[in-house]
Amino acid sequence: MNSNDETVKRPDAPVPDAVEEDDVNAIDRVLGLGEPQRVGRYWFYLDGHRWEWSDAVARMHGYKPGQVQPTTELLLRHKHPEDREQVAAVLDRVTKGKPFSSRHRIIDAAGRTHCVVVAGDRMLDDSGALAGTSGFYVDVTDSLHSDITNVLSAVAEARARIEQAKGVLMTSYGISAERAFDILVWRSQETNLKLRDVASRFLDAVASKASPETQSQVDQALLTLG
């Protein structure tokens, strides 16, 4: 949880239903998300410990705009069980009018889990006195899932290349999968390259040097199976 000493002042205009597009883009640039995200605003007033949230934040929690009145207790009920202690500390800062930022999970009314970034700062009234806290929610669930998918795809691709390289070595030298893997690891250490890079370079080198005779032998072996 991070904090700073900057303050913000709530304008006298009515509460907007959502953050303006320029504000959304600015938040995206600060967070480095790389693509438009779901962003909404909230306000907490020390007087009466009253909450307000934009339509976007209501939807993040699984509600239609205006369906429920946000409260501290309601927000706590939506937090992921493993993040509840962290969120309780965040809400303590909110209710004391202190700046904060947090990344945690919430569970919406339909039981879906969302990963959100929440940040807020002090809100002052017209006289300059502390009135509460205001800030924003950013739903980064899609971005997180995309990152995980990309990582898993990269891992699967690297594993496939390593398995292919092992197969070439096993066929060429008549050795087991374990010994073929040992050879790749040895070359990885000798060349100071990652194992996946060794496998890829080895396969590319073998493919580039395959002669027509080799291809004919492969064709013959494949077509005479059975």
ZIUR-V24284 format. One record per residue. N is the residue number from 1. OMEGA is omega as a letter, one per 20 degrees, with the letter a starting at -180 (none if undefined). NEAR is the number of other ideal C-beta (glycine too) atoms within 10 Angstrom. Layout:
# ZIUR-V24284
N;OMEGA;NEAR
N;OMEGA;NEAR
This chain:
# ZIUR-V24284
1;a;11
2;r;8
3;r;13
4;a;11
5;a;8
6;r;8
7;r;13
8;a;14
9;a;14
10;r;15
11;a;8
12;a;6
13;r;6
14;r;6
15;r;12
16;r;13
17;a;12
18;r;17
19;r;20
20;a;10
21;r;10
22;r;8
23;r;14
24;a;19
25;r;13
26;r;13
27;r;18
28;a;16
29;a;10
30;a;10
31;r;16
32;a;6
33;r;16
34;r;10
35;a;8
36;a;11
37;r;19
38;a;18
39;r;26
40;a;23
41;r;22
42;r;22
43;r;19
44;a;23
45;r;17
46;r;17
47;a;8
48;a;7
49;a;12
50;r;13
51;r;20
52;r;15
53;r;23
54;r;21
55;a;16
56;a;21
57;r;26
58;a;20
59;r;18
60;a;23
61;r;23
62;a;17
63;r;19
64;r;10
65;r;14
66;a;8
67;a;11
68;r;14
69;a;10
70;r;19
71;r;12
72;a;15
73;r;8
74;a;13
75;r;21
76;a;12
77;a;13
78;a;18
79;r;20
80;a;15
81;a;8
82;a;9
83;a;17
84;a;14
85;r;10
86;a;16
87;r;19
88;r;12
89;r;12
90;a;22
91;r;20
92;r;12
93;r;17
94;a;24
95;r;15
96;r;13
97;a;19
98;r;16
99;a;19
100;r;21
101;a;16
102;r;19
103;a;16
104;a;18
105;r;19
106;r;23
107;a;17
108;a;15
109;r;14
110;r;8
111;r;7
112;r;11
113;r;10
114;r;21
115;a;18
116;r;22
117;a;19
118;r;21
119;a;20
120;r;26
121;a;20
122;r;20
123;a;20
124;r;17
125;a;14
126;a;9
127;a;6
128;r;9
129;r;8
130;a;14
131;a;20
132;a;24
133;r;25
134;a;20
135;a;19
136;r;20
137;r;26
138;r;25
139;a;21
140;a;20
141;a;18
142;r;15
143;a;17
144;r;14
145;r;11
146;r;13
147;a;11
148;r;10
149;r;10
150;r;10
151;a;10
152;r;10
153;r;10
154;r;11
155;a;11
156;r;10
157;r;12
158;a;16
159;r;13
160;r;12
161;r;20
162;r;20
163;r;13
164;r;14
165;r;24
166;a;21
167;r;13
168;a;15
169;r;21
170;a;17
171;a;10
172;a;10
173;a;11
174;a;8
175;a;15
176;r;12
177;a;12
178;a;9
179;r;13
180;r;21
181;r;18
182;r;14
183;r;17
184;r;18
185;r;12
186;r;11
187;r;16
188;r;16
189;a;11
190;a;9
191;a;11
192;r;6
193;r;14
194;a;11
195;a;18
196;r;19
197;r;13
198;a;22
199;a;25
200;a;18
201;r;15
202;r;19
203;r;16
204;a;11
205;r;9
206;a;15
207;a;9
208;a;7
209;r;8
210;a;10
211;r;8
212;r;7
213;r;8
214;r;11
215;r;10
216;r;10
217;r;11
218;r;11
219;a;10
220;a;9
221;a;9
222;a;8
223;a;8
224;r;7
225;r;5
226;none;3
